[in-house]
């Protein structure tokens, strides 16, 4: 009996020692889509960790999520209850949930009628209720993650109430994420209001101990860069010994990145971080169908140009893959992205 207990304890210790610590940074649908792919590698999931002993697995997965949304259900709750916007956080909780059926559908359910309820999602209201009970948004996120049995930790980039402000190329300033997204001008620089807000200590600890840090995919100025403006996060990324990967968007985005190449995206991220961030960039090489191109052309958008020479000149190694998945819109093939990320980090870890 004692020998069996010893064998079990040894197996547990080996399992804990094995695997990568991964931190995914972003917001919007891009981050939640990526998390669905990475979740398959977390050791505690049923289908993970059962491959060869040297196969890549994740022992600790953390998501750092922007909290600047001021539109839709999140914006209404933010104004009415003076809380952080829950929408992107909710999507990440659902993405990392072990139960992809009923509970996930429940959290995504959006009321289409009812005075005061119409337009709200149940998940947002659930987080609002827990925030009211605990008086702590980050604790509400933790408790929600426990209830849905998520396979990772979710941290708001900051627990401070922030707004975005953009300096446009014509010298004007636009305040608020919704207004920035709707603006017709080109964004030159982004700021947080108030400036100098800090992250949760757990966020910096996760970044410091990470083996792999990803940024993207997601809206350049409203999903990715806001995280880098939180005090200490950019510095922690730069100082971390992790493999750092930028996951490039598939298409340019109206009022955020029209006309920007892949290298331009990396330059904008480095500029706001005030340092060089990345070792690698994951880039899609699959051409979009003519039908999808036509759809995006209506808003002036197109596939992002992979200017490989310019990317390499920034000290970043480009990694090309077939990441485009068409479903009426352009979406990343999350399984392929996650596979390439894991093998990049795993091979570098073993080198």
Secondary structure as GFF3:
##gff-version 3
##sequence-region A 1 351
A	DSSP	alpha_helix	2	17	.	.	.	ID=ss1
A	DSSP	beta_strand	20	26	.	.	.	ID=ss2
A	DSSP	alpha_helix	28	39	.	.	.	ID=ss3
A	DSSP	beta_strand	58	65	.	.	.	ID=ss4
A	DSSP	alpha_helix	72	81	.	.	.	ID=ss5
A	DSSP	alpha_helix	87	96	.	.	.	ID=ss6
A	DSSP	alpha_helix	102	108	.	.	.	ID=ss7
A	DSSP	alpha_helix	122	134	.	.	.	ID=ss8
A	DSSP	alpha_helix	137	147	.	.	.	ID=ss9
A	DSSP	beta_strand	153	156	.	.	.	ID=ss10
A	DSSP	beta_strand	163	168	.	.	.	ID=ss11
A	DSSP	beta_strand	173	175	.	.	.	ID=ss12
A	DSSP	alpha_helix	177	182	.	.	.	ID=ss13
A	DSSP	beta_strand	187	193	.	.	.	ID=ss14
A	DSSP	alpha_helix	201	208	.	.	.	ID=ss15
A	DSSP	beta_strand	212	215	.	.	.	ID=ss16
A	DSSP	pi_helix	220	224	.	.	.	ID=ss17
A	DSSP	alpha_helix	225	228	.	.	.	ID=ss18
A	DSSP	alpha_helix	233	239	.	.	.	ID=ss19
A	DSSP	beta_strand	243	247	.	.	.	ID=ss20
A	DSSP	alpha_helix	262	273	.	.	.	ID=ss21
A	DSSP	beta_strand	280	284	.	.	.	ID=ss22
A	DSSP	alpha_helix	290	297	.	.	.	ID=ss23
A	DSSP	alpha_helix	308	313	.	.	.	ID=ss24
A	DSSP	beta_strand	317	321	.	.	.	ID=ss25
A	DSSP	beta_strand	324	326	.	.	.	ID=ss26
A	DSSP	beta_strand	330	332	.	.	.	ID=ss27
A	DSSP	alpha_helix	334	350	.	.	.	ID=ss28
###
